Amino acid sequence: MINSSLDILFLVLAAIILLVGVLLAIAIVYLIMILRDASKASYFIRDTAKQINEFVYKPIVLVNSLLEKLAPLLEMVKNKGEDMAEAAVKKYSKGKKGKK
């Protein structure tokens, strides 16, 4: 069976090729598992970002746009309230002076 050093060389080369093939197969299996875990992680990150967008960002944008539309109305109410307060202070101070 093994008659010369060339036969031993071929046997050793075949064993090495077989060993490299097995190691590459194991490396590919690990790479597939790592990529699968990365895919799952990216799915969960995408899902979490979608929920944050839905429950945090969209209501903030909605409230912000609502406040921008209500700002002139709130400013008008503020000015009217200040005017009413000034009128009440003037009326109260005039009534108090008259009682003295």
C-alpha positions in Angstrom: 0.0 0.0 0.0 2.6 2.6 1.0 5.5 1.9 -1.3 7.3 5.2 -1.5 7.7 8.5 0.1 5.4 9.9 -2.6 2.5 7.8 -1.3 3.1 9.2 2.2 3.1 12.7 0.8 -0.2 12.1 -0.9 -1.6 10.6 2.3 -0.5 13.6 4.4 -1.8 16.1 1.8 -5.2 14.3 1.8 -5.3 14.4 5.6 -4.4 18.1 5.7 -7.0 18.9 3.0 -9.6 16.9 5.0 -8.7 18.8 8.2 -8.8 22.2 6.5 -12.2 21.3 5.0 -13.6 20.3 8.4 -12.2 23.5 10.0 -13.7 25.6 7.3 -17.1 23.9 7.7 -17.0 24.6 11.4 -16.0 28.2 10.8 -18.9 28.6 8.3 -21.3 27.1 10.8 -20.1 29.6 13.5 -20.4 32.5 11.0 -23.9 31.5 10.1 -24.8 31.4 13.8 -23.2 34.8 14.4 -25.1 36.3 11.4 -28.4 34.8 12.6 -27.9 36.4 16.0 -27.0 39.7 14.4 -30.1 39.5 12.3 -32.3 38.8 15.4 -30.6 41.7 17.3 -31.2 44.1 14.4 -34.8 43.0 14.3 -35.3 43.8 18.0 -33.5 47.1 17.6 -35.7 47.9 14.6 -38.8 46.9 16.6 -37.7 49.0 19.6 -37.0 52.0 17.4 -40.4 51.6 15.8 -42.1 51.6 19.2 -40.2 54.6 20.4 -41.2 56.4 17.2 -44.8 55.5 17.7 -45.2 56.1 21.4 -42.7 58.9 22.1 -41.7 60.9 19.0 -45.1 61.1 17.2 -46.9 62.4 20.3 -44.2 65.0 20.9 -44.5 66.2 17.2 -48.3 66.3 17.6 -48.1 68.3 20.8 -45.5 70.6 19.2 -47.6 71.3 16.1 -50.7 71.8 18.3 -48.8 74.3 20.5 -47.6 76.2 17.4 -51.2 76.5 16.2 -52.4 77.6 19.7 -49.5 80.0 20.4 -51.3 83.1 19.0 -54.4 82.2 20.9 -52.5 81.7 24.2 -50.7 85.0 23.6 -54.0 86.8 23.2 -55.4 85.2 26.4 -52.2 86.2 28.2 -52.4 89.8 27.1 -56.1 90.0 27.9 -55.4 88.6 31.4 -52.7 91.1 32.0 -55.0 93.9 30.9 -57.8 92.7 33.2 -55.3 92.4 36.1 -54.1 96.0 35.5 -57.7 97.2 35.4 -58.5 95.4 38.6 -55.4 96.8 40.4 -56.4 100.3 39.2 -60.0 99.8 40.3 -58.9 98.4 43.7 -56.4 101.2 44.3 -59.0 103.9 43.4 -61.6 102.3 45.6 -59.1 102.0 48.5 -58.1 105.7 48.2 -61.7 106.8 48.2 -62.3 104.9 51.5 -59.5 106.7 53.3 
